[in-house]
Amino acid sequence: MSSLGSYLHRHPRLRLAGLLSAPLLWLVVAYLGALAVLLVSAFWTVNGFTGGVVREFSLANFRTILSEDVYRAVTLRSLGVAAAVTVICVVLAVPMAFFMAKVAKPRSRHWLVIAILTPLWASYLVKAYAWRILLANGGPIESVFGATPGYGLFATILVLSYLWLPYMILPIYAGLERLPDSLLEASADLGGRAGRTFRSVVLPMLIPSVFAGSIFTFSLSLGDYITVQIVGGKTQLIGNLVYANIGAANNLPFAAAIATVPVVIMVIYLTAVRRSGALEEL
């Protein structure tokens, strides 16, 4: 063992390779391997007579997705939901994060961060079903306001915004915490009002953090199907189509083809925001 330790000490690159081998193996096999299988199986088809998978290259699944109006409509609806959730989270997260980073006392900031993280400790299903009870006819919301939006697209956006809001607050809070107070004081000394200071000083430094948070809110909303199942009513998103083709339809290749749609969308989105420095804020 001593000779092995001495040998590794003399070869730091080999030591580093040994430390990284296990996580890299997990990444390649469990993540990239599964993604590769997904992409390959998307080009297979199902025999209409036997129901068996035909492992031959075919573009039939993608032609169906591109040609059928229902799949284009579901894709656009999923994009709209993901974008709406992201915008709502930004509108809510910016003032909350600004208060935490620049207004609250240093002793209170740690407790505020804990308060933001606390909902993440609860089960996803518990929170979703709690909202189902709140939005139900005769539920607490109807008792207080006299009406309830019920289940549907609005309820889906509302619940997803609640679920993913912490993922937007934390990157923005981290970005604002690195913003020197001297810049805000200098803007005030030069006669800059609050609005001008926010546009000229805060916002340029905030954009990478917003993009960083949007990577979470946008991607998680784009691929979600459980919330839609619970509070979405008859609303269909991409995740529901994938689940339906895995379950009742038993068409795994077509489900894999549909699942590649959000993957492609997120690759395009990540490529677009990479230059903003958002990835460094994660």
Wavefront OBJ file of the C-alpha trace (Angstrom):
o trace
v 0.000 0.000 0.000
v 2.850 2.373 0.797
v 4.399 1.803 -2.635
v 1.037 2.405 -4.303
v 0.570 5.592 -2.285
v 4.031 6.799 -3.235
v 3.407 6.009 -6.887
v 0.121 7.954 -6.880
v 1.802 10.821 -5.054
v 4.371 11.080 -7.854
v 1.654 10.988 -10.526
v -1.029 13.559 -9.581
v -2.888 13.145 -12.885
v -3.290 9.432 -12.276
v -4.519 10.177 -8.758
v -7.042 12.649 -10.143
v -8.200 10.110 -12.737
v -8.752 7.553 -9.986
v -10.857 9.993 -7.970
v -12.989 10.935 -10.969
v -13.385 7.448 -12.427
v -16.392 6.461 -10.309
v -18.510 9.609 -10.888
v -17.556 9.690 -14.575
v -18.531 6.032 -14.938
v -21.885 6.771 -13.319
v -22.404 9.770 -15.608
v -21.555 7.835 -18.769
v -23.505 4.665 -17.940
v -26.522 5.927 -15.996
v -27.126 9.309 -17.623
v -25.519 9.492 -21.031
v -26.154 5.787 -21.613
v -29.852 6.138 -20.851
v -30.054 9.232 -23.057
v -28.350 7.379 -25.901
v -30.815 4.491 -25.607
v -33.670 7.005 -25.667
v -32.388 8.648 -28.840
v -31.735 5.331 -30.584
v -35.126 3.826 -29.690
v -36.854 6.968 -30.994
v -35.985 5.765 -34.524
v -37.614 2.351 -33.985
v -41.239 1.520 -34.687
v -43.927 -0.828 -33.426
v -45.431 -3.575 -35.534
v -49.125 -2.776 -35.843
v -50.090 -6.461 -35.958
v -47.914 -8.087 -33.289
v -47.240 -5.028 -31.143
v -43.560 -5.881 -31.061
v -40.783 -3.332 -31.416
v -39.160 -3.246 -34.847
v -35.512 -2.339 -34.322
v -34.945 -0.813 -37.738
v -34.062 2.795 -38.496
v -37.134 4.827 -39.399
v -38.218 8.469 -39.290
v -41.902 7.551 -39.046
v -42.247 8.698 -35.423
v -40.782 12.118 -36.114
v -42.851 12.513 -39.292
v -45.957 11.849 -37.210
v -44.935 14.407 -34.576
v -44.239 17.065 -37.210
v -47.293 16.374 -39.364
v -50.042 15.887 -36.754
v -51.617 19.108 -35.476
v -52.226 17.667 -32.009
v -48.529 17.154 -31.309
v -47.599 20.627 -32.532
v -50.347 22.088 -30.349
v -49.171 20.169 -27.279
v -45.565 21.228 -27.885
v -46.528 24.898 -28.199
v -48.737 24.622 -25.106
v -45.875 23.073 -23.132
v -43.552 25.856 -24.255
v -46.140 28.444 -23.243
v -46.582 26.889 -19.802
v -42.813 26.714 -19.216
v -42.380 30.332 -20.334
v -45.307 31.547 -18.194
v -43.997 29.737 -15.115
v -40.545 31.233 -15.672
v -41.903 34.782 -16.037
v -44.058 34.439 -12.913
v -41.119 33.086 -10.920
v -38.905 35.986 -12.060
v -41.532 38.591 -11.107
v -41.926 37.047 -7.657
v -38.281 36.154 -7.055
v -36.608 39.496 -7.836
v -38.188 41.557 -5.018
v -37.918 38.660 -2.567
v -34.244 38.074 -3.377
v -33.494 41.813 -3.289
v -35.025 42.108 0.177
v -33.036 39.114 1.380
v -29.722 40.341 -0.058
v -29.874 44.121 0.445
v -32.598 45.040 2.952
v -32.782 42.296 5.568
v -30.308 42.291 8.430
v -27.372 39.876 8.102
v -28.680 37.735 10.959
v -32.057 37.384 9.259
v -30.706 36.370 5.870
v -29.819 32.839 6.944
v -33.319 32.292 8.309
v -34.864 33.692 5.143
v -32.802 31.302 3.018
v -33.953 28.428 5.233
v -37.552 29.602 4.812
v -37.130 29.563 1.027
v -35.620 26.068 1.113
v -38.178 24.614 3.539
v -40.846 23.851 0.866
v -38.270 21.775 -1.012
v -38.068 19.408 1.942
v -41.714 18.411 1.525
v -42.756 15.731 -0.927
v -43.585 16.835 -4.457
v -46.822 14.811 -4.398
v -47.870 16.207 -1.021
v -47.561 19.772 -2.305
v -49.345 19.003 -5.575
v -52.250 17.255 -3.846
v -52.432 20.091 -1.313
v -53.044 22.470 -4.205
v -55.644 20.080 -5.599
v -57.549 20.431 -2.324
v -57.135 24.228 -2.368
v -58.431 24.526 -5.937
v -61.325 22.067 -5.574
v -64.933 23.214 -5.732
v -65.955 23.980 -2.179
v -62.311 24.142 -1.149
v -60.527 26.804 0.904
v -59.980 29.173 -2.046
v -63.655 29.170 -2.960
v -64.607 29.620 0.686
v -62.399 32.715 1.009
v -62.799 34.367 -2.398
v -66.209 33.038 -3.400
v -64.824 31.383 -6.552
v -62.061 29.032 -7.608
v -60.197 28.711 -10.917
v -60.690 24.958 -10.704
v -58.502 22.492 -12.543
v -56.980 23.285 -15.902
v -54.181 25.186 -17.606
v -54.239 28.106 -15.155
v -54.055 25.739 -12.186
v -51.118 23.944 -13.787
v -49.182 27.204 -14.237
v -50.051 28.312 -10.701
v -48.896 25.082 -9.049
v -45.727 24.784 -11.131
v -44.834 28.392 -10.270
v -45.188 27.552 -6.582
v -43.131 24.370 -6.901
v -40.176 25.879 -8.785
v -40.056 29.381 -7.237
v -37.174 28.532 -4.838
v -35.022 27.513 -7.806
v -35.384 31.047 -9.148
v -34.959 32.884 -5.855
v -31.657 31.300 -4.859
v -29.603 32.160 -8.006
v -30.949 35.715 -8.006
v -30.179 36.048 -4.295
v -26.641 34.792 -4.893
v -26.175 37.285 -7.717
v -27.493 40.206 -5.676
v -25.366 39.252 -2.699
v -22.274 39.673 -4.865
v -23.437 43.129 -5.966
v -21.363 45.689 -3.989
v -23.419 48.117 -1.941
v -20.995 50.836 -3.028
v -22.455 50.718 -6.550
v -25.939 51.428 -5.216
v -24.586 54.230 -3.026
v -22.673 55.719 -5.959
v -25.807 55.712 -8.088
v -27.727 57.490 -5.335
v -24.953 60.051 -4.880
v -25.097 60.812 -8.608
v -28.808 61.519 -8.364
v -30.073 58.224 -9.720
v -33.588 57.371 -8.639
v -34.602 53.858 -7.607
v -35.898 52.957 -11.061
v -32.819 54.269 -12.855
v -30.522 52.509 -10.384
v -32.346 49.223 -10.932
v -32.191 49.521 -14.744
v -28.605 50.745 -15.001
v -26.861 49.027 -12.079
v -28.853 46.092 -10.744
v -30.469 44.671 -13.878
v -27.267 44.168 -15.948
v -25.738 42.145 -13.111
v -29.019 40.347 -12.477
v -29.614 38.976 -15.978
v -27.138 36.041 -15.715
v -28.744 35.001 -12.421
v -32.219 35.199 -13.961
v -31.093 33.012 -16.853
v -29.545 30.576 -14.382
v -32.813 30.271 -12.486
v -34.797 30.006 -15.709
v -32.824 26.903 -16.673
v -34.439 25.149 -13.709
v -37.941 26.611 -13.948
v -38.165 26.264 -17.724
v -36.795 22.724 -17.981
v -38.691 21.360 -14.969
v -41.964 22.835 -16.216
v -41.384 21.673 -19.794
v -41.046 18.015 -18.819
v -43.491 17.855 -15.913
v -46.529 15.588 -16.127
v -47.472 14.793 -12.515
v -48.812 18.266 -11.738
v -50.831 18.220 -14.954
v -52.288 14.864 -13.979
v -53.287 16.169 -10.548
v -54.588 19.698 -11.231
v -54.512 20.028 -15.025
v -57.946 18.619 -15.740
v -58.075 17.826 -19.473
v -54.872 19.757 -20.197
v -52.243 17.782 -22.077
v -48.523 18.585 -22.094
v -45.511 16.771 -23.517
v -45.017 14.724 -20.364
v -48.580 13.401 -20.533
v -48.089 12.226 -24.118
v -44.917 10.388 -23.143
v -46.667 8.720 -20.218
v -49.705 7.783 -22.319
v -47.581 6.085 -24.972
v -45.616 4.181 -22.342
v -48.743 3.006 -20.508
v -51.996 2.544 -22.382
v -50.651 2.747 -25.932
v -47.557 0.640 -25.147
v -45.622 2.392 -27.923
v -42.188 2.888 -26.404
v -40.445 4.092 -29.602
v -43.049 6.814 -30.152
v -42.819 7.807 -26.472
v -39.042 8.085 -26.890
v -39.525 10.254 -29.984
v -41.841 12.602 -28.083
v -39.371 12.694 -25.175
v -36.655 13.973 -27.500
v -38.680 17.133 -28.152
v -37.992 18.756 -24.738
v -34.407 17.521 -24.918
v -33.878 19.340 -28.226
v -35.648 22.443 -26.906
v -33.433 22.547 -23.816
v -30.259 22.054 -25.857
v -31.247 25.045 -27.996
v -32.130 27.057 -24.891
v -28.875 26.239 -23.095
v -26.907 27.135 -26.201
v -28.707 30.469 -26.388
v -28.060 31.441 -22.748
v -24.513 30.110 -22.500
v -23.004 33.408 -23.619
v -24.837 35.337 -20.905
v -22.699 33.707 -18.209
v -25.772 32.042 -16.689
v -24.087 28.656 -16.412
v -21.479 30.175 -14.081
v -24.277 31.179 -11.692
v -25.491 27.602 -11.161
l 1 2 3 4 5 6 7 8 9 10 11 12 13 14 15 16 17 18 19 20 21 22 23 24 25 26 27 28 29 30 31 32 33 34 35 36 37 38 39 40 41 42 43 44 45 46 47 48 49 50 51 52 53 54 55 56 57 58 59 60 61 62 63 64 65 66 67 68 69 70 71 72 73 74 75 76 77 78 79 80 81 82 83 84 85 86 87 88 89 90 91 92 93 94 95 96 97 98 99 100 101 102 103 104 105 106 107 108 109 110 111 112 113 114 115 116 117 118 119 120 121 122 123 124 125 126 127 128 129 130 131 132 133 134 135 136 137 138 139 140 141 142 143 144 145 146 147 148 149 150 151 152 153 154 155 156 157 158 159 160 161 162 163 164 165 166 167 168 169 170 171 172 173 174 175 176 177 178 179 180 181 182 183 184 185 186 187 188 189 190 191 192 193 194 195 196 197 198 199 200 201 202 203 204 205 206 207 208 209 210 211 212 213 214 215 216 217 218 219 220 221 222 223 224 225 226 227 228 229 230 231 232 233 234 235 236 237 238 239 240 241 242 243 244 245 246 247 248 249 250 251 252 253 254 255 256 257 258 259 260 261 262 263 264 265 266 267 268 269 270 271 272 273 274 275 276 277 278 279 280 281 282
